[in-house]
Amino acid sequence: MENSVYKIIEVVGMSEKSWEDAAKAAIKTVDSSIRDIRVAEVVMMDMRLEDNRIVAYRTKLKVSFKLEK
């Protein structure tokens, strides 16, 4: 079996609709510049507020991908 090395980055996605859509937006953006994404772990969810109203949902993800040799 061949040894593998993975890198982990943190990204934050934002959505006006939901935390799930925020996570999807983050992965979609990462996918456009990184190949071979293996795992995305939700590490935090929060909201942006204005005048005590929710204006955006934010989801922070740890995303791992395999490094190429």
BALOBA-1460 file (C-alpha; in Angstrom, 3 decimals):
// residues 69
<rec num="1" residu="m" x="0.000" y="0.000" z="0.000"/>
<rec num="2" residu="e" x="1.292" y="3.434" z="-0.930"/>
<rec num="3" residu="n" x="1.723" y="6.140" z="1.721"/>
<rec num="4" residu="s" x="-0.376" y="9.286" z="1.333"/>
<rec num="5" residu="v" x="-0.153" y="12.791" z="2.732"/>
<rec num="6" residu="y" x="-3.138" y="15.093" z="3.207"/>
<rec num="7" residu="k" x="-3.392" y="18.834" z="3.802"/>
<rec num="8" residu="i" x="-6.146" y="20.431" z="5.867"/>
<rec num="9" residu="i" x="-7.389" y="23.976" z="5.305"/>
<rec num="10" residu="e" x="-10.147" y="25.986" z="6.971"/>
<rec num="11" residu="v" x="-12.732" y="27.847" z="4.940"/>
<rec num="12" residu="v" x="-15.884" y="29.777" z="5.796"/>
<rec num="13" residu="g" x="-18.952" y="29.772" z="3.557"/>
<rec num="14" residu="m" x="-21.779" y="32.282" z="3.786"/>
<rec num="15" residu="s" x="-25.443" y="32.130" z="2.793"/>
<rec num="16" residu="e" x="-28.523" y="34.246" z="3.375"/>
<rec num="17" residu="k" x="-30.622" y="31.055" z="3.438"/>
<rec num="18" residu="s" x="-29.048" y="28.367" z="5.688"/>
<rec num="19" residu="w" x="-25.943" y="26.843" z="7.252"/>
<rec num="20" residu="e" x="-26.199" y="23.961" z="4.770"/>
<rec num="21" residu="d" x="-26.124" y="26.351" z="1.812"/>
<rec num="22" residu="a" x="-23.156" y="28.139" z="3.403"/>
<rec num="23" residu="a" x="-21.260" y="24.828" z="3.599"/>
<rec num="24" residu="k" x="-22.167" y="24.004" z="-0.007"/>
<rec num="25" residu="a" x="-20.926" y="27.415" z="-1.157"/>
<rec num="26" residu="a" x="-17.605" y="26.884" z="0.616"/>
<rec num="27" residu="i" x="-17.085" y="23.436" z="-0.945"/>
<rec num="28" residu="k" x="-18.084" y="24.668" z="-4.396"/>
<rec num="29" residu="t" x="-15.456" y="27.420" z="-4.206"/>
<rec num="30" residu="v" x="-12.745" y="25.100" z="-2.852"/>
<rec num="31" residu="d" x="-13.575" y="22.526" z="-5.543"/>
<rec num="32" residu="s" x="-12.789" y="25.064" z="-8.266"/>
<rec num="33" residu="s" x="-9.151" y="25.344" z="-7.141"/>
<rec num="34" residu="i" x="-8.266" y="22.102" z="-5.311"/>
<rec num="35" residu="r" x="-8.378" y="18.544" z="-6.612"/>
<rec num="36" residu="d" x="-9.017" y="15.326" z="-4.736"/>
<rec num="37" residu="i" x="-10.997" y="16.697" z="-1.775"/>
<rec num="38" residu="r" x="-11.531" y="13.838" z="0.665"/>
<rec num="39" residu="v" x="-13.325" y="15.116" z="3.776"/>
<rec num="40" residu="a" x="-15.099" y="18.271" z="4.931"/>
<rec num="41" residu="e" x="-15.783" y="18.624" z="8.653"/>
<rec num="42" residu="v" x="-18.097" y="21.291" z="10.052"/>
<rec num="43" residu="v" x="-16.265" y="22.927" z="12.959"/>
<rec num="44" residu="m" x="-18.455" y="25.962" z="13.643"/>
<rec num="45" residu="m" x="-21.731" y="27.544" z="12.617"/>
<rec num="46" residu="d" x="-22.698" y="31.106" z="13.399"/>
<rec num="47" residu="m" x="-24.875" y="33.939" z="12.135"/>
<rec num="48" residu="r" x="-24.294" y="37.513" z="11.137"/>
<rec num="49" residu="l" x="-26.835" y="39.888" z="12.665"/>
<rec num="50" residu="e" x="-27.986" y="43.409" z="11.859"/>
<rec num="51" residu="d" x="-30.558" y="45.168" z="14.050"/>
<rec num="52" residu="n" x="-31.117" y="41.892" z="15.928"/>
<rec num="53" residu="r" x="-32.093" y="40.112" z="12.689"/>
<rec num="54" residu="i" x="-30.264" y="37.257" z="10.994"/>
<rec num="55" residu="v" x="-28.794" y="38.478" z="7.724"/>
<rec num="56" residu="a" x="-26.398" y="35.606" z="6.959"/>
<rec num="57" residu="y" x="-25.489" y="32.096" z="8.052"/>
<rec num="58" residu="r" x="-21.800" y="31.152" z="8.213"/>
<rec num="59" residu="t" x="-20.325" y="27.654" z="8.298"/>
<rec num="60" residu="k" x="-16.643" y="27.027" z="9.011"/>
<rec num="61" residu="l" x="-15.235" y="23.814" z="7.532"/>
<rec num="62" residu="k" x="-11.969" y="21.910" z="7.787"/>
<rec num="63" residu="v" x="-11.370" y="20.513" z="4.307"/>
<rec num="64" residu="s" x="-8.760" y="17.833" z="3.624"/>
<rec num="65" residu="f" x="-7.307" y="16.880" z="0.292"/>
<rec num="66" residu="k" x="-4.592" y="14.528" z="-0.900"/>
<rec num="67" residu="l" x="-1.288" y="16.128" z="-1.849"/>
<rec num="68" residu="e" x="0.119" y="15.171" z="-5.226"/>
<rec num="69" residu="k" x="3.608" y="13.779" z="-5.514"/>
